[in-house]
Amino acid sequence: MPPTHPVDRPTVIELRRYTLRSGRRDELIELFDREFIETQETTGMVVLGQFRDLDDPDCFVWLRGFQDMAERHHALTAFYGGPVWAEHGPQANATMIDSDDVLLLRPLSDGGGFAVSPSERPRAGAPEPERFVSATVWSFPLGRHDGIELIRDGLLPVLHKTGPAPLATLITETAHNTFSRLPVRTGENVAVVFTSYPDESAYRRHLADVQAHPLVRDEILPGIEREQTAAPRILRLAPTGRSLIS
């Protein structure tokens, strides 16, 4: 069933990282890909991507997007108050220890978000793509934009020149959470860059090229390091068979 309100370039994105009970990730992925994709999209959101965290066998990462914060409230109310979640939600929740590690994000600039085509999603049971997706999360002090500007004006152009262009660059959405039943992390000021590669070796080669670039090495990265509140968090992700992002 097609989504009621197609969201091909969502302006509000949730990055959700779930800690699961030991050995139950495959169970959640199978349930999610079977029951929770088209049924969420029917309410007006888009399920952007589902991933195994390669550094944690008990972590599931996924993203979904919305037209705006008002539509987010409408879509989440419809889904979590509807029959599909009532039937399958308890089984999903039983696999989880924690589901509150959620960043609420928006594109850094026009054209900086995800562009997806839900109609091209692989069918249920499709093999997992041999792709590697990286998500690098930089954290900065609240109210400070210097680090994000260095990423936008300095790092991103070099990323484009030296390897595959990022899939999306997102920053914190500061609007009030319109669906309090699902918490999101507050007090955040982050920038997240998503990039896709044929494999992890290609990612490592690109990373080395970027780090060796004179402008990045001598100016951009030292500038970002002066601004950041913690070392960047790098998510190494393997898309599931039905992920739009791969």
C-alpha positions in Angstrom: 0.0 0.0 0.0 1.5 3.4 -0.9 2.0 6.0 1.8 -0.8 8.4 2.3 1.6 11.4 2.1 4.8 10.4 0.2 7.9 11.9 1.9 10.7 11.6 -0.7 12.9 14.4 1.0 11.9 14.4 4.6 12.7 17.6 6.6 12.5 15.9 10.0 14.5 12.7 10.6 14.9 10.4 13.6 18.1 8.5 14.1 17.2 5.7 16.4 19.7 3.3 18.1 18.2 0.4 20.1 20.1 -1.7 22.6 18.7 -5.2 22.4 18.6 -8.3 24.5 21.5 -10.6 23.7 21.1 -12.6 20.5 17.7 -11.1 19.5 18.7 -8.7 16.8 17.8 -11.0 13.9 14.4 -11.6 15.4 13.7 -7.8 15.5 15.0 -7.2 12.0 12.8 -10.0 10.6 9.8 -8.7 12.4 10.5 -5.1 11.5 11.1 -5.7 7.8 7.9 -7.8 7.6 5.5 -5.8 9.7 6.7 -2.2 10.4 7.7 -0.7 7.0 4.6 -0.3 4.8 2.4 0.0 7.8 4.4 3.0 9.1 4.5 4.6 5.7 0.8 4.4 5.3 0.4 6.9 8.1 2.6 9.5 6.3 6.2 8.9 7.4 9.0 7.1 5.4 11.2 4.4 6.8 14.6 5.4 5.5 17.0 2.7 6.6 17.5 -0.2 8.9 21.0 -1.4 9.9 23.1 -3.8 12.0 25.7 -1.9 14.0 28.9 -3.7 13.1 30.5 -2.7 16.5 27.7 -4.1 18.7 25.9 -7.4 17.9 23.0 -6.3 20.1 22.4 -2.9 18.5 19.8 -2.1 15.8 20.0 1.3 14.1 17.2 2.8 11.9 16.0 6.1 10.5 12.6 7.4 9.6 11.5 10.8 8.2 8.6 13.1 8.2 7.4 16.2 6.2 7.5 18.4 9.3 6.9 18.2 13.1 3.1 18.5 12.8 3.1 15.5 10.4 5.4 13.6 12.7 2.8 14.0 15.5 0.0 12.9 13.2 1.9 9.9 11.8 3.2 8.6 15.1 -0.1 9.0 16.8 -1.8 7.0 14.0 0.8 4.2 14.0 1.3 3.7 17.7 -2.4 3.9 18.3 -3.2 1.5 15.5 -3.8 -2.2 15.2 -0.4 -3.2 13.8 1.6 -1.9 16.8 -1.1 -3.3 19.1 -0.5 -6.7 17.6 3.2 -6.8 17.0 4.6 -4.1 19.3 4.8 -6.4 22.4 7.0 -8.8 20.5 9.3 -6.0 19.3 9.5 -4.5 22.8 10.4 -7.9 24.2 13.7 -7.8 22.2 14.7 -4.4 23.6 16.6 -3.2 26.6 16.6 0.5 25.6 15.0 2.4 22.8 15.5 6.0 23.9 18.8 6.7 22.2 17.2 8.9 19.5 18.4 12.0 17.8 15.9 14.3 16.2 17.5 15.9 13.1 16.9 18.0 10.0 19.0 18.6 6.9 21.9 21.0 7.2 20.9 22.8 4.0 18.5 22.5 1.1 19.3 19.4 -0.7 21.4 18.1 2.2 18.9 15.5 3.4 18.0 12.0 2.2 16.5 11.6 -1.3 14.7 8.2 -1.4 12.1 6.4 -3.5 9.9 4.1 -1.3 8.5 2.5 -4.5 12.0 1.1 -5.2 12.3 -0.6 -1.8 13.5 -4.3 -2.1 10.8 -6.9 -1.5 10.5 -8.8 1.8 13.1 -11.5 2.0 15.5 -9.7 -0.4 19.2 -10.4 0.2 21.2 -7.9 2.2 23.2 -5.5 0.0 27.0 -5.8 0.1 27.3 -2.2 1.2 28.9 -0.3 4.1 27.3 2.9 5.5 29.1 5.2 7.9 27.4 7.8 10.1 29.7 10.2 11.9 28.2 12.2 14.7 29.9 15.4 15.9 28.8 17.1 19.1 29.1 20.8 19.8 28.2 23.2 22.6 24.6 24.4 22.6 24.1 27.6 20.7 27.5 27.3 19.0 27.6 27.0 15.2 31.3 27.4 14.4 31.9 23.6 14.3 28.9 23.0 12.1 30.0 25.8 9.7 33.5 24.1 9.5 31.8 20.9 8.5 29.5 22.6 6.0 32.0 25.0 4.4 35.2 23.0 4.8 34.8 19.3 5.3 31.9 18.6 3.0 33.5 20.0 -0.2 36.6 17.9 0.4 34.4 14.8 1.0 32.8 15.5 -2.4 36.1 15.9 -4.2 37.9 12.8 -2.7 35.2 10.1 -2.7 31.5 9.4 -2.8 29.3 12.4 -1.9 27.6 12.1 1.5 24.1 10.6 1.3 23.0 13.3 3.8 24.3 15.8 6.3 21.9 16.5 9.2 21.9 18.7 12.3 19.8 18.8 15.4 16.2 19.7 15.1 15.5 22.1 18.0 11.7 22.0 17.8 9.8 20.6 20.8 9.2 16.9 20.7 5.6 16.6 19.3 5.2 13.0 20.4 6.2 12.7 24.0 5.3 9.0 24.2 8.7 8.5 22.4 11.5 10.4 24.1 14.4 12.0 22.1 17.7 13.2 23.4 17.6 16.8 24.5 20.4 19.3 25.0 22.0 18.2 21.8 23.8 20.2 19.1 25.1 17.7 16.6 26.0 17.3 12.9 25.7 13.8 11.4 27.3 12.9 8.0 26.1 9.7 6.3 28.1 8.1 3.5 27.8 4.8 1.6 30.6 2.7 0.2 30.9 -0.6 -1.6 32.7 -2.1 1.4 34.6 -1.0 4.5 37.9 -1.0 2.7 36.6 1.8 0.4 35.5 3.7 3.5 38.9 3.4 5.0 40.7 4.6 1.8 38.4 7.6 1.6 38.9 8.4 5.2 42.7 8.3 4.8 42.5 10.6 1.7 40.4 13.1 3.6 42.6 13.1 6.6 45.7 13.6 4.5 44.2 16.5 2.6 46.3 19.6 3.6 43.3 21.8 4.2 41.6 19.2 6.3 44.7 18.2 8.2 46.0 21.6 9.0 42.8 23.7 9.4 39.5 22.0 9.2 39.9 19.1 11.6 41.9 21.1 14.2 39.1 23.7 14.0 36.4 21.1 14.6 38.4 19.6 17.4 38.6 22.9 19.2 34.8 23.3 19.0 33.6 19.8 19.7 32.5 18.6 23.2 33.6 15.0 22.6 35.3 12.9 20.1 33.1 12.1 17.1 31.0 9.0 17.3 31.3 6.8 14.2 28.5 4.3 13.5 29.7 1.4 11.2 26.5 0.1 9.6 25.4 -2.8 7.5 22.0 -2.3 5.7 19.3 -4.9 6.0 17.7 -6.3 2.9 14.8 -3.8 2.8 16.7 -0.6 3.7 16.3 2.3 1.3 19.7 3.6 2.4 22.4 1.3 1.4 
